[in-house]
Amino acid sequence: DHLEIWDLTREPGEASAAVHVMLLPNLEFLSDPGVLEFSEDGRMLAVASFKNVSLWDVRSGSLLGVVVVTGVGTSGLRVTGIAFTDAGHTLRTDYEGHVREWDLSGLASRLSASR
């Protein structure tokens, strides 16, 4: 039900701590526990579920949108891979070997200001 983001760049001996906690509903429906991807700048997180990819603003924890991968969900197909390209303006999804690209350029204006 949540994702903790940790700062691992601390000096030896310094205590590590979660720097941000995001509430992510329906994590039990992830198609694979490893199907999470951060955008190159670290501001957006994509979380794949059976046939959807939810896009989250890491700073605010707010849901930016959901990509519904068509063709998935029939005959057991599911999202098996995701990747940001083009500086976070494009999302690639892979469902059982079928790769598709999604234009995310409209989401950039909805991201929270940098820290």
C-alpha positions as CSV (number, residue, x, y, z in Angstrom):
1,D,0.0,0.0,0.0
2,H,3.0,2.3,0.0
3,L,6.5,2.8,-1.5
4,E,9.4,4.2,0.5
5,I,12.1,6.0,-1.3
6,W,15.5,5.9,0.6
7,D,18.6,8.1,0.3
8,L,21.5,5.6,0.0
9,T,24.1,8.3,-0.6
10,R,24.8,8.9,3.1
11,E,28.3,8.6,4.6
12,P,29.3,5.4,6.4
13,G,28.0,5.5,9.9
14,E,25.1,7.9,9.1
15,A,21.7,6.5,9.5
16,S,19.7,6.0,6.3
17,A,16.1,7.0,6.4
18,A,13.2,7.0,4.0
19,V,13.2,10.5,2.4
20,H,9.7,10.1,0.9
21,V,6.8,7.7,1.4
22,M,4.2,7.4,-1.4
23,L,0.8,5.8,-0.9
24,L,0.2,3.5,-3.9
25,P,-3.2,1.8,-3.8
26,N,-3.6,-1.7,-5.2
27,L,0.0,-2.7,-5.1
28,E,-1.2,-6.3,-4.7
29,F,-2.1,-6.2,-8.4
30,L,1.4,-5.5,-9.7
31,S,2.1,-7.9,-12.5
32,D,5.7,-8.3,-11.3
33,P,7.2,-6.8,-8.1
34,G,10.1,-5.5,-10.3
35,V,7.9,-3.5,-12.7
36,L,8.6,0.0,-11.4
37,E,10.5,2.6,-13.3
38,F,11.6,6.1,-12.4
39,S,12.0,8.8,-15.1
40,E,15.5,9.9,-15.8
41,D,15.1,13.1,-13.6
42,G,13.6,11.1,-10.8
43,R,10.4,13.2,-10.8
44,M,8.0,10.6,-12.1
45,L,7.4,6.9,-11.2
46,A,5.6,4.4,-13.4
47,V,4.1,1.4,-11.7
48,A,2.8,-1.4,-13.9
49,S,-0.2,-3.6,-12.9
50,F,-1.8,-6.3,-14.9
51,K,-2.8,-4.1,-17.9
52,N,-2.4,-0.6,-16.6
53,V,0.6,1.7,-15.9
54,S,0.0,4.3,-13.3
55,L,2.1,7.4,-13.4
56,W,3.0,9.2,-10.1
57,D,4.5,12.5,-9.2
58,V,7.3,11.4,-6.8
59,R,7.5,14.7,-4.9
60,S,3.8,15.1,-4.2
61,G,2.8,11.5,-4.3
62,S,-0.2,12.4,-6.6
63,L,-1.4,10.2,-9.4
64,L,-0.8,12.0,-12.7
65,G,-2.5,9.5,-15.0
66,V,-3.1,5.9,-16.0
67,V,-2.0,4.3,-19.3
68,V,-4.3,1.4,-20.3
69,V,-2.3,-1.0,-22.4
70,T,-4.7,-2.3,-25.1
71,G,-4.5,-5.9,-26.0
72,V,-3.4,-6.8,-22.5
73,G,-5.6,-8.9,-20.3
74,T,-6.7,-11.3,-23.0
75,S,-5.2,-14.7,-23.1
76,G,-3.2,-14.0,-20.0
77,L,-1.2,-11.1,-21.5
78,R,0.2,-8.6,-18.9
79,V,2.6,-5.7,-18.8
80,T,6.0,-7.2,-18.3
81,G,8.3,-4.2,-18.8
82,I,8.2,-0.4,-18.7
83,A,10.8,2.2,-19.5
84,F,11.0,6.0,-19.8
85,T,12.7,7.4,-22.9
86,D,13.2,10.8,-24.5
87,A,13.9,12.5,-21.1
88,G,10.6,11.2,-19.6
89,H,8.4,12.4,-22.4
90,T,7.8,8.9,-23.7
91,L,6.9,5.7,-21.9
92,R,7.6,2.3,-23.5
93,T,5.5,-0.7,-22.4
94,D,6.2,-4.3,-23.1
95,Y,3.5,-6.9,-22.8
96,E,4.7,-10.4,-23.6
97,G,7.0,-9.1,-26.4
98,H,4.6,-6.4,-27.8
99,V,6.3,-3.0,-27.4
100,R,4.3,0.2,-27.6
101,E,5.3,3.9,-27.0
102,W,3.1,6.4,-25.2
103,D,3.5,10.2,-25.4
104,L,3.7,11.7,-21.9
105,S,4.8,15.2,-22.9
106,G,1.5,16.6,-21.5
107,L,2.2,15.3,-18.0
108,A,5.4,17.4,-17.5
109,S,3.4,20.5,-16.6
110,R,1.6,18.6,-13.8
111,L,4.8,17.6,-12.0
112,S,5.5,19.3,-8.7
113,A,8.4,21.9,-8.6
114,S,11.8,20.5,-7.9
115,R,13.1,20.4,-4.4
